[in-house]
Amino acid sequence: MERLTLIKVGGKIVEDEATLGQLLNDFAAISGRKVLAHGGGRSATRLAGELGIETRMVGGRRVTDEAMLRVVTMVYGGLVNKNIVARLQALGVNALGLTGADMGLIRSEKRPVGEVDYGFVGDVKEVNARLLANLIAEGVVPILAPLTYDRASGRMLNTNADTIAGEVAKALARRFDVTLMFCFEKKGVLRDENDDESVIPAIDRAAFARYVADGTIQGGMIPKLENAFQAIDAGVKEVIITQASEINKGTGTRVY
C-alpha cells in the first residue's frame, strides 16, 4: 500500500507565527501523501474573551455551550484553518481545509451528559474514508479542523483534535500504510518533565502501564498515548510523538 503521513499539531504551534512558519515548511517537505489535523484553542479563548464570552474548562477540556460553539466554529473552521491552507498553497501544497461537516466527512454524536455536561462536544462515530482517500488520490492535501457534525440535528460539534487525528488515521489504515505523528512542544514522551532531553525512545503497552503507575506519564499524555495504542490496534503502521520541529528527523517516541 501507498505510504501516508498524518500530522496532528496543537494550537500552540499553529497560532504562533514563528512556529507555524517552520511547521508548514517542514510539512510541505514531507514526501508522498499527507494529511494535517490541527487545534486552535488559544485563539478561540482569546476571541471569546473579546466577545465577552466566558471560557470554561473541566479537566483540560473545553465546555462548549451555544455561544462557545459559534466561536470555535469561526476560529477552528475559519481563522486558523484557512490561514494554514493559504500558507500551504504559497508553498506549493494543494491544501483543502475541511471540517467534519464538509461532504459528511466525520460524523459524531453529542457527548452524553455524565458528571460533567460538556455541551456541544462530539464523539466520533464514522469517518468517510472512501471520500477522503479519493481526495488524497487526486493530489489534495486535507487540512482537518477540530470540528465534526451530528447528522441527525445538523449541528456542528467541537471535537478533540487528537481524537480526529486518531480516528482518521484508523479509517485510512485500510487504504494506506499510515504513520500518525502527534506533534507538540516537547521532543517526545519524557522520563522527567523538567528535562527536555529525557525522551523515552519507544513505549509498548507494558511500559505504558508501568510509567502511568509510577507517575512518569500523567495528565494529558495519558489520553494521547491511549489514542496511539488504539490506532496501532486498528492497523496504523506506526505512531510517533515528537516535537513539531522534528517531523522530518525521525526523532521522538515511537509507540508499538
Order of alpha helices (4+ residues) and beta strands (2+ residues): beta-alpha-alpha-beta-alpha-beta-beta-alpha-alpha-beta-beta-beta-alpha-beta-beta-beta-alpha-beta-beta-alpha-alpha-beta-beta
